[in-house]
Amino acid sequence: MTEHLSFIDGLLARIEGPFSPRFIVQPLVALFFAFRDGVRDAREGQSPYFWALFTEPAHRRVMIESGWKSIGKVFIVSIVLAQA
């Protein structure tokens, strides 16, 4: 239990540290892209991403490539924020 408390304490201490903008902005950017992609999938009548990965094996390869394309944007933002 003490390992979990020290992890949480360390995590909360980073809010005021040198990477504090990244700690807040990166999850917000990830949420933005996930929401945007989810809305687009819903408009196109597609199944939710993770559900479709397991239930539609014929489209799995295309979906994984699309997922990496979306995740790549979040990685780019995190790298830019790490340099700030």
C-alpha positions as CSV (number, residue, x, y, z in Angstrom):
1,M,0.0,0.0,0.0
2,T,2.9,2.4,0.7
3,E,4.2,2.0,-2.8
4,H,0.9,3.3,-4.1
5,L,1.0,6.3,-1.8
6,S,4.5,7.2,-2.8
7,F,3.5,6.9,-6.5
8,I,0.6,9.2,-6.0
9,D,2.7,11.6,-4.0
10,G,5.3,11.7,-6.7
11,L,2.6,12.2,-9.3
12,L,1.0,15.1,-7.5
13,A,4.5,16.7,-6.9
14,R,5.0,16.9,-10.7
15,I,2.1,19.3,-11.1
16,E,4.4,22.0,-9.8
17,G,7.6,20.7,-11.4
18,P,9.3,21.6,-14.6
19,F,7.0,19.5,-16.8
20,S,3.8,20.8,-15.3
21,P,2.3,22.1,-18.7
22,R,2.9,18.6,-20.1
23,F,1.1,17.0,-17.2
24,I,-2.1,18.8,-18.0
25,V,-1.9,19.5,-21.7
26,Q,-0.9,16.0,-22.9
27,P,-4.0,14.2,-21.4
28,L,-6.2,17.0,-22.7
29,V,-4.8,16.6,-26.3
30,A,-5.3,12.8,-26.1
31,L,-8.9,13.3,-25.0
32,F,-9.5,15.8,-27.8
33,F,-8.2,13.4,-30.4
34,A,-10.1,10.4,-28.9
35,F,-13.3,12.4,-28.8
36,R,-12.9,13.7,-32.3
37,D,-12.2,10.2,-33.7
38,G,-15.1,8.7,-31.8
39,V,-17.5,11.3,-33.1
40,R,-16.2,10.7,-36.7
41,D,-16.6,6.9,-36.3
42,A,-20.2,7.4,-35.0
43,R,-21.1,9.7,-37.9
44,E,-19.7,7.1,-40.3
45,G,-21.7,4.3,-38.6
46,Q,-18.6,2.4,-37.5
47,S,-18.4,0.4,-34.3
48,P,-16.4,1.8,-31.4
49,Y,-12.7,1.3,-32.0
50,F,-11.6,-1.2,-29.3
51,W,-14.9,-3.2,-29.6
52,A,-14.4,-3.5,-33.4
53,L,-10.8,-4.6,-33.0
54,F,-12.1,-7.7,-31.3
55,T,-15.3,-8.3,-33.2
56,E,-14.4,-7.4,-36.8
57,P,-11.2,-9.3,-37.6
58,A,-11.6,-8.6,-41.4
59,H,-11.0,-4.9,-40.7
60,R,-8.4,-5.3,-37.9
61,R,-5.3,-4.4,-40.0
62,V,-6.8,-1.2,-41.4
63,M,-8.1,-0.2,-38.0
64,I,-4.7,-0.7,-36.3
65,E,-3.0,1.4,-39.0
66,S,-5.7,4.1,-38.5
67,G,-5.1,3.9,-34.7
68,W,-1.4,4.4,-35.0
69,K,-2.0,7.4,-37.3
70,S,-4.2,9.0,-34.6
71,I,-1.9,8.1,-31.7
72,G,1.1,9.5,-33.6
73,K,-0.3,12.9,-33.3
74,V,-0.5,12.6,-29.5
75,F,3.2,11.4,-29.5
76,I,4.3,14.4,-31.5
77,V,2.5,16.8,-29.1
78,S,4.1,15.1,-26.1
79,I,7.6,15.3,-27.7
80,V,7.1,19.0,-28.4
81,L,5.9,19.6,-24.8
82,A,8.9,17.7,-23.4
83,Q,11.2,20.1,-25.3
84,A,9.5,23.1,-23.8
